[in-house]
């Protein structure tokens, strides 16, 4: 007589060990759930005590598995207690008085509860009266009841999850998933036994392992985690689906091989060859064909996800492309904002390329840039103003395929070249505050599809975001141009101020010539003054040139005394200046800049002084700097005027003044690392002090500041 099968003995022993582990685990979980604080548990789930009762019922069933073994009629009777507890927990968790169960589902729940109760009562009574003799005729009935309850339980889980998925924590949903896994496994065991006419002893022996797999969900559900719904990322979900598809493929191949072996002959080798060809062909097609990969991506997004787009990932990539480009390395694509806009909108919809059109100088919109558009685009292609106005007013995102099919709708005056180019797929108006600043034409993707509401919403919002970048770029360009015009206007205003001073000087010279033209000394002074004025006019024209460098660009060692003497000679027709300068004093600055600053200060001092008062210009070295004082005895200024108005442009106390002298002097002084200090009181005159860097000249440090060259100039 043959002994017992070693494999069967091993499975039986393993099943008993797993049943004992499951019993210990669920007893521990039941005790842990009962000891958890009620308030905290109530905040985590609607029916915490029912979850503990379900764990206790499962522990009782695991005890029956340990004592009687999986698949026994005794364990099937106790299983009804577990099923009833699971059904009650599902009803209390996923439905509430405010959101009750539908009437058909309520009938199903009552029917399942009735089956569980009847099976429990009849099975318990039969085993109490007949003992082991009841198992042969009770097992089929109990199996059928378990099949019906498993099917009904799966229906309730599906309805419950869809009904309350928005308001339940993911760990609580995982408990329902554990129930579904257990019922689905038991349903498969019963169906395989019914179809084959033989008991699936191996699957039954492994039932305790499935029970152990459901144990962690009870623990996680009762912990203070997962208050927010957890979702797989789009990438992880797609890869999981691909892995499941590969697993399903392997299962089909295995079943095909099994059927071929049963049939006999050479069918097994044929099935293996066909399977290999199918696998290689499918894999090669997916690797080599971008169109096939795009089709697979579209099918997965369409049928397995609630939304077509993974909005978080897509928006982060879209914003990164707009902000710094794909590489972020400062390359040509990164520096070209127009190309980045076309690329960002194209990648958002899976389009392989795009055109960007901007307003043309002659009217309409013309192609300004393209990204991966095959063979480029014709420079003659344009969108008329009429079509641009229609797109701006309607804000339509145009599906060009619909336009080609002639679907009735608004006449958007889409140009013929765009309709004729079958590569063009979608026209996206880029609007900024109801004003269209650009148009993007997207290339047809590898797998063409019709636009739906989600595409339209995404393109509309993305177009507005891209419009903000384009508008900012245009504003920066306009600001740059405005700054160049402002710089030119500033230069011109300064030139006008200096021309006014020269005109006053020449006018005074002309008036004096009427009285002193016969004097040789006056004629010599007049010629010298005219030479100086002509030189200053030439300098003014050079300063007006946009290529003129700033005064700090030619800084060097400059003797201060010759500069002051030139200014005194120039101002002699208006006023004799008292000039005092420390011998050998040198400043580190451009001579023209020093002359320009002191001229402004001296001219203002003369204008503010009475004709019979003197103006002094004194230059010394002090605190490692050059100090040049321009002192007058004029009307003076208030502290408020000095603080609030003196150095502001176009503010002047003189009727014909431009108000630019002090402002320009301060600007030039700051450009050469200098500064201007003012001391004044009304009626007591003013003192303007110009501080400049002291040149590191030999012997300057040893010169006494009291050694001065003074005199009237």
Secondary structure, 3 states (H helix, E strand, C coil): CCCCCHHHHHHHHHHHHHHHHHHHHHHHHHHHHHHCCHHHHHHHCCCHHHHHHHHHHHHHHHHHHHHHCCCCHHHHHHHHHHHHHHHHHHHHHHCCCCCCCCHHHHHHHHHHHHHHHHHHHHHHHHHHHHHHHHHHHHHHHHHHHHHHHHHHHHHHHHHHHHHHCCCCCHHHHHHHHHHHHHHHHHHHHHHHHHHHCCCCHHHHHCHHHHHHHHHHHHHHHCCCCCCCCCCCCHHHHHHHHHHHHHHHHHHHHHHHHHHHHHHCCCHHHHHHHHHHHHHHHHHHHHHHCHHHHHHHHHHHHHHHCCCCCCHHHHHHHHHHHHHHCCCCCCCHHHHCHHHHHHHHHHHHCCCCCEEEEEECCCCCEEEEEEECCCCCCCCCCEECHHHHHHHHHHCCCEEHHHHHHCCCCCCCCCCHHHHHCCCEEEEEEEEECCEEEEEEEEECCCCCCCCCHHHHHHHHHHHHHHHHHHHHHHHHHHHHHHHHHHHHHHHHHHHHHHHHHHHHHHHHHHHHHHHHCCCHHHHHHHHHHHHHHHHHHHHHHHHHCCCCCCHHHHCEEEEHHHHHHHHHHHHCCCCCEEEEEECCCEEEECHHHHHHHHHHHHHHHHHHCCCCCCEEEEEEEECCEEEEEEEECCCCCCHHHHHHCCCCCCCCCCCCCCCCHHHHHHHHHHHCCCEEEEEECCCCCEEEEEEEEECCCCCCCCCCCCCEEEEEC
